[in-house]
């Protein structure tokens, strides 16, 4: 445990930030799974909506630092590949 008052505050704020980052990462994984399920079901309208939502979420998560920008880019590429594989 920290002995310095400012470090005690930093520990508390870091714990809050960690929980927030987990929420962003968890939601991104959930959205990717929903997109995979929509592709498996072959629901055209839902596929577009899920893909748009996933890309939007990944961009926001990387902009705020919850995930690395390269990881967001990689996940968006995987999603695009998932969409192109079903048509090709």
C-alpha positions as CSV (number, residue, x, y, z in Angstrom):
1,X,0.0,0.0,0.0
2,X,1.2,3.5,-0.7
3,X,2.3,5.7,2.1
4,X,1.9,9.0,0.2
5,X,-1.5,10.6,-0.1
6,X,-1.3,11.4,-3.8
7,X,-0.3,7.8,-4.5
8,X,-3.3,6.5,-2.6
9,X,-5.5,8.7,-4.9
10,X,-3.6,7.4,-8.0
11,X,-4.3,3.8,-6.9
12,X,-8.0,4.5,-6.6
13,X,-8.2,6.3,-9.9
14,X,-6.2,3.6,-11.7
15,X,-8.7,1.0,-10.3
16,X,-11.6,3.0,-11.8
17,X,-9.8,3.4,-15.1
18,X,-9.0,-0.4,-15.2
19,X,-12.7,-1.2,-14.7
20,X,-13.7,1.2,-17.5
21,X,-11.1,-0.3,-19.9
22,X,-12.3,-3.8,-19.2
23,X,-15.8,-2.6,-20.1
24,X,-14.6,-1.3,-23.5
25,X,-12.6,-4.4,-24.3
26,X,-15.4,-6.8,-23.2
27,X,-18.0,-4.9,-25.3
28,X,-15.7,-5.1,-28.3
29,X,-15.4,-8.8,-27.9
30,X,-19.2,-9.1,-27.5
31,X,-19.8,-7.1,-30.7
32,X,-17.4,-9.2,-32.6
33,X,-19.2,-12.4,-31.5
34,X,-22.5,-10.8,-32.5
35,X,-21.1,-10.1,-36.0
36,X,-19.8,-13.6,-36.3
37,X,-23.3,-14.9,-35.3
38,X,-25.0,-12.6,-37.8
39,X,-22.7,-13.9,-40.6
40,X,-23.4,-17.5,-39.6
41,X,-27.1,-16.9,-39.7
42,X,-26.9,-15.0,-43.0
43,X,-29.0,-12.1,-41.9
44,X,-28.0,-9.3,-44.3
45,X,-29.5,-6.4,-42.5
46,X,-28.2,-7.4,-39.2
47,X,-24.7,-8.0,-40.6
48,X,-24.4,-4.4,-41.7
49,X,-25.7,-3.0,-38.4
50,X,-23.4,-5.2,-36.3
51,X,-20.3,-4.4,-38.5
52,X,-21.0,-0.7,-38.3
53,X,-21.5,-0.8,-34.5
54,X,-18.3,-2.9,-34.0
55,X,-16.1,-0.5,-36.1
56,X,-17.6,2.5,-34.3
57,X,-16.9,0.9,-30.9
58,X,-13.3,-0.1,-31.8
59,X,-12.6,3.4,-33.0
60,X,-13.9,5.0,-29.8
61,X,-12.0,2.4,-27.6
62,X,-8.7,3.1,-29.3
63,X,-9.2,6.9,-29.3
64,X,-9.7,6.8,-25.5
65,X,-6.7,4.4,-25.0
66,X,-8.7,1.4,-23.8
67,X,-7.1,-0.7,-26.6
68,X,-4.1,-0.1,-28.8
69,X,-4.8,1.5,-32.2
70,X,-3.0,-1.4,-34.0
71,X,-5.3,-3.9,-32.2
72,X,-8.4,-1.9,-33.2
73,X,-7.1,-1.9,-36.8
74,X,-6.5,-5.6,-36.7
75,X,-10.0,-6.3,-35.3
76,X,-11.5,-4.1,-38.0
77,X,-9.6,-6.0,-40.7
78,X,-10.7,-9.4,-39.2
79,X,-14.3,-8.2,-39.3
80,X,-13.9,-7.0,-43.0
81,X,-12.4,-10.4,-43.9
82,X,-15.3,-12.1,-42.2
83,X,-17.7,-10.1,-44.4
84,X,-15.7,-10.7,-47.6
85,X,-15.4,-14.5,-47.0
86,X,-19.1,-14.9,-46.8
87,X,-19.6,-13.4,-50.2
88,X,-16.6,-14.8,-51.9
